[in-house]
Amino acid sequence: MSIEISDEILSATRMTEAEMRQEIAVMLFQKEKLTLAQASRFARMNPIAFQHLLASRQIPVHYDVEDFEQDIKNLREMGRL
């Protein structure tokens, strides 16, 4: 599924596409609709950068089994495991 955000909406919010993605990802993470891994992918950020974004907003990180499994997968792909 694709969602198109018009230039009019981006202009009205004075946000870039990247900022809009981050805001949506943060909101869905806060509402526990997305895991940390899913939200960071949606925001097109690496998980550490997304965690820093959350920390800058004083949003606690909910680290669950799926996040742990994704971290293991990422470490294997990077050759660190």
Sequence and secondary structure as in RCSB ss.txt:
>XXXX:A:sequence
MSIEISDEILSATRMTEAEMRQEIAVMLFQKEKLTLAQASRFARMNPIAFQHLLASRQIPVHYDVEDFEQDIKNL
REMGRL
>XXXX:A:secstr
      HHHHHHHT  HHHHHHHHHHHHHHTTSS HHHHHHHTT  HHHHHHHHHHTT      HHHHHHHHHHH
HHTT  
